[in-house]
Amino acid sequence: MLPSSEIFKSLVEFKTPVFVALEEVADLDGTCKSLINSYLTETDLIDLLAIVKIQAIIDYMYEQVNIGNWKEVKLYLRKTITIASYLLLLAKVKCTIEVTESLVKEFYKIIDFGIMFGCPVDEAPDLLQNCASYLNSLSLLPHSITETSNKNQDKVNVENNKYNANLIEVIDCPSMEHFYKNYIVAEKPVVLRNCINHWPALSKWRDQNYFIKLAGARTVSIEIGRDYTESEWTQKLMTIEDFIKDFIFQTNGSTGYLAQYQLFEQIPELKEDIIEPEYCCFADKDEPVDVMAWYGPKGTLSPLHHDPKKNLLTQVVGEKQIFLFSPQDSEFLYPHEHELLHNTSKVDPRQPDLLKYPKYKDAKVYYCVLSPGQMLYIPPKWWHFVESLSISFSVSFWWN
């Protein structure tokens, strides 16, 4: 295994642009800023006491960013978390005598905490991701192999006509002009085939051990519970390896779901396995496309809801059944009264309670089963209910 001094030497090479990034946290109090600057300037000053001081800065910043509305958090606080997390990583490596498996996992936890609760600094936007990629290239962790079972991979059999629904149109890789005119402008859902046959993910992601080998020690946020409208629903930070072992192949207990998660920003190596569909170019604003991961066992679901953006829901592994409703049918779908759930319906289209929700009978139901290699275009404000029929990995592309 590579000596810790060599790892430290390589990680220090990432620090040059961080000096300039200190200008981005100009509002930081003098004591914190002075400590950060001193450790960046003189890495010889980094010792066990430095670990305590840097961790204290991170803890204080974390407290500050959790006060009030997340959207109103001042960026310099989050940028400080990013910079301090990098320094904490340096300090942990420098003060390490022997690089053990448990320490390597701790290195990754430091990085992922900084990514999740910090934000990119302008001068080094991929600072922590680059640190993780470097550690990953060293293969410091054994390649864990999880025990898998085929029983959970069998998909749920679904009768297409069971729900008295209109099947969504399925077409082969349309031209850009045809897609824009007939679906974007018309705001009409459609299933697209043979558009992502070139994605490496279609073959690589079928093996759960691929994720363990590539990113098993990385920490992510997992949703625990049936769906986000339930009172017992919660979120938990855990490693990808623990998520796979505890939830992907389990049929009993709580459901775990890596849902609506910016996994590809956190772990760029996974982003190399996918390619942004060219159809996303039909945008009203010059903004980047939001790319989200949805990874979970059979039975995970998103309750009937709508989103403000265009969406290409791309199925990579497994199958999902999806119900869609036009925005014109919103009055028949009984949205929740609570402000935070106003875009979510009370109705379960699989088993609608017509005594409780009588107007639902007037809604026009659209339906499809999305298979690996297919994409479903969901226009803005269209209601959709999504359920995994097997172990599933989907990628959604959202844009305005």
N, C-alpha and C positions, 0 to 999 in steps of 0.2 A: 504493500500500500504506500502511496506517495507520502513523504514526510509532511507534517503540518506546516513547516517553514516554507516548503515549496508552494503549497496551496495558498498560504498567506501572501507570498511574493506575487503570485498571479492575480489574486483578488485586489491587491493594492494598485495594480495597474489600471483599475477602473475608476480610481479616485480623482484623476485630474479634472474632469468636467464638473465634479461635485463642488470644487472650490468656487467655480463661477456660479453654481446653483445656490450658493449661500446668499447671493443677492436676492433670490426669489423668496427668502424667508427673512427679509429685512425687519419685519414686525415682531420677530421672535425676541423674547426678553434677553437682556444682555448676558446673564449668567449662562443660560442654555447655549446661546450662540457662541460665547467664548469657549465653552467646553468643546463643542463640536469642532470649532475652528482649530483649537489646539491639538486635538487628536488627529485631525486631517493633516495638519502641518507637520507634526512630529509623531509619527507612528511608534517611536520608541517610548513615548509616554503611556502607551496602552498597556495596562496591566489588569490584575483582578479587580482592583478598586475602580478602574475605568468601566468595567462591565457593569458594576453596580450603578455608577453615575449615568451611563448611557441608558440603561434599563429604566432608571428613574425618569429621564427625559421622555422616553417612549410612553411610560405609564401616564405621565402628566398630560402629554399630548392626546393620548387615547381618551382620558377623562374629558378633555376639552371638546373633542370632536363628537362626543356622545351627549353633549348638552344641546337640547333644542332640536330643530329640524335638520336632518342630514344635508339637505340641499342648501342650507344657509351656512354651513360650516366654512370658515375661512380657509382658503387653499394653503396658506402658509403653514397651518397646523398639520395638515395632511402631508405636505411636502417635507416637513420636519420629521414626521414618522418614517418616511421613505429614507431620508438621509441618515437618521439615527439607526434605522434597522441595518443599513449597510455598515455603519460603524460597529454596531453590536456584532455583526457577523465577523468583521475583521478581528474584533477583540476576542471573540470566542475561539477563533482559529489560532490566533497568536498565543493564547494562553493554554492551548491544548498540547499535552505531551504526546498522547497517542490518539490517533484518529480512529475511534471505535464506531461501530454501526449506530449505536444510540446517539453519539455526538453528531454524526452525519445527519440523522433524522432531525436533530435539534437545529442544525444549520438551515435545513429546508423550512422548518417551522418559523424561524426568524424571517426568512425571505418572504414566505407566504403571508405572514402577518403584515409585513410592510406593504406588500402588493394590495392586500384586501382593504386595509384601513388607511394606507397612505394614498398618494397619487403621484403620477410621473412628474419629475422635475424637467423643465424645458431643456436644460443642457445635457441631460442623460436620461431620456424617457424610458429606456429599457435597462436601467441600471440593475435592478434586482433580478429581472428576467435573465440578464447576461450572467449574473453570478450563479443562478440556478443552472443555466445551460453549461457553464464551465464545470460545476460540480458533477452534473450528470455525465459529462464526457469522460470523467475519471472512473466511472463505474465503481464507486466506493461502496455501494450496497449490493448484497447478493440478489440475484434475480428470483424473487419469490414466485412459487408456483402454487396457485390456489386450487383446492379440490373443487371440481365442477360436477354438476349433475344435470343430466339431460331432461329430467322430469320437469324442471321449471322452464325449460326452453321450448316446450311444446306450446304452440299458440292456442289461444282460445278460439274455438270454432264459432263463427258468426254467420247467421243467415242474413243475406243482404236485404231480403224483402221483409224481414221480421219487423222492422220499424216503419213500414209503409212510407219509405223515404224515396226521394228522387236521387238517383245516382249521379254523382258529379262527373262531368265530362272528362274523359281521359284522352290525351293527344300525344303524339310523338314529337319530340323536340321541335317546337314551332320556330319560324323565323322571328326575328326581332320585331319586324313590322306587324306580323300577324298577332303576336302576343300583345303588343302595345294597343293595337286597334280593337281587338276583340275581347281583351280581358282587363288590361289596365284602365283604358278609357271607359269600357263598359262596366267596370267594377263587378266582374263576374269571376267566381272561383273556377279553378280548373286543375286537374292533375296532369303533370308533365312527366313523360317517360323518356328514357335514353338521353338525358341531359347531363348526367354526372357519371357516366360509365368510366371516365378517366380518373376518377378520384381514388387515390391509394387507400383511403379510409374504408372503401367498400369491402376490401379483403382484409386489411390489417385489423380493423376494429371488431371483427367477429370473434377474435380470441381475447377474452378478458385479461389474460396474462400479459398481453401487449401493453395495457394501461399500467399494470403493476410494474413491469420492467422499465417502462419509460418514465412513469410519474407516480409510482406507488407511495413514495414518502411525502408527496405534496399534500398540503392541507387545503381543503375546500369546505364550503358551507353546504350542508345537506338538509333538505326539508324532511322532517319526521312527522308522519301522520297521513291520513287519508287524502285531505286536500286543505287548502288554506282557509276555507270557510269554517272548518271544524274548530271547536274550542281547544281541543288537545293538540292541535297542530303547533309545531315549534321548529326551530332550526338548531343545528349542531355542527361545530367544526370538527372534522375528522380527516384522516389521511385517505387518499383514494384506495389504497390497499385495504384499509379497515372497512371502508364503504362497500367494496366489492365482496369481501368475505362475510360481512355482517348482514348485507341486504340483497345483493344481486341474486344469490342462489337460495334465499330463504323464503319459505312459504308461510311461516308462522310469525306472529309478533307484528310490530309496527312496520309500516312501509317507509323506506328511505328513498329519496329522489334528489338527484342533482339536477335542479330545474332552473331554467332561465338564468344560466350562469355564464359569466364571461371567461370560460375556461381557456379559450385560445389566446386571450391577452395575457393570462397568467402563465400558461405553458405553451410558448410559441412553437415548440416541436410538434405539437398536435395540429397546429394550424397548417403545417406543411402537408398534411394528409387531405386537405380540402381545398377547394378553389371557389372563390366567390362567383356565383352565377352571373352571366353577362346581363340577364334581365334586370338586375338591380340598378342598372344605369338609368332607368327611367325614373328619375328623381325630380322632385320639385325644388329641393334645396341642395346646396353644395355641402353636404354633411357626410361623414363616414357611415357605412352600413353597420348596424348593430348585429353582431354575430353571437348567438347564444347556444349553449349546449343543454341537452335534455337527456339524461342518462339514468336508467333505472330498471327495476325488475318488472315482470308481468304484473299488471294491475294498477300501475301508477296512472293518475289521471289529473287533468286540469278541468275544473268545473266550467260550465257554460259561461263564457265571457266574451268581451270584445276588446280590441286594441286600436289605438289611433293610427298605427302605421301600416303600410303594405307589408306583407309577410310571405316569404317563400319557406314553408316548412319542409325540410329535406330529410327523408328517412334513410339512415345509413345501415342500421342493424335492427332486425325484428320488424314487427308490424304494429300499426295503430289504427283504431277505428275512430272516425271523426264525423261529428254532426255539425252542420252549418246552418245558419239562419240569416236571412237578409236583415239589414238595419230597419227595413220597413215593417218587420214583424216584431220590433222591440216591445210593443205594447202587449204582446201575447206571452212574453217570456218572464215576467215578474222579476225585475231586477231588485236586488237588496236595497233597502232604504238607507242603510248606513253609508256615509259619504265615501269611506274607503272601499266599499264593495258595490258602488253604484253601477259599475261596468260588469257585474257578475249576476247571473240569474239564479233563482231559487230552484229552478226546474232541472231534474235529471232526465234528459231525453231518452235514456235507456228504459226508464220506468216512470213515465210522467204520471203524477197524481192529479187526474182530471177533476176530482172532487175538490181538491185544494186549489188547483190552478186551472179552472174551466176554460179560460180563453186560449190556453195552449193549443187546443184542438184546431184553432184557426191558423196556426203557424205552419208555414211550408218548410218541411224538413229536407235538407240535402245531406247526402251521406257518401262516405267512401272508406275503404280500407287501404291505407298507405303502406306500400311494400318497399323493401330496400331498393335504392336507386331511383325512387320516385320523389317528386316535389309537388306539394300542394300550394297553389297560390291562393292566399286568403286576402281579399281586399280590405281596406280600412273599415272599421266599425262592423264588420261581419261577425256575428256571434259564432263561437266554435267551442265544442266539447271534445276533448282528446283523451283516449284511453289506450294504454299499451296492452296489446294482446299477447306479448311475449317480452323477454328481455329486449330492451330497446335503447337505441341511441339515435337521437334526432338532432339536427342543426337548423336553427331558424335564422333567417336573414331579414331584418327589419329595416325599412327605410321610409322616408317621407316622400 
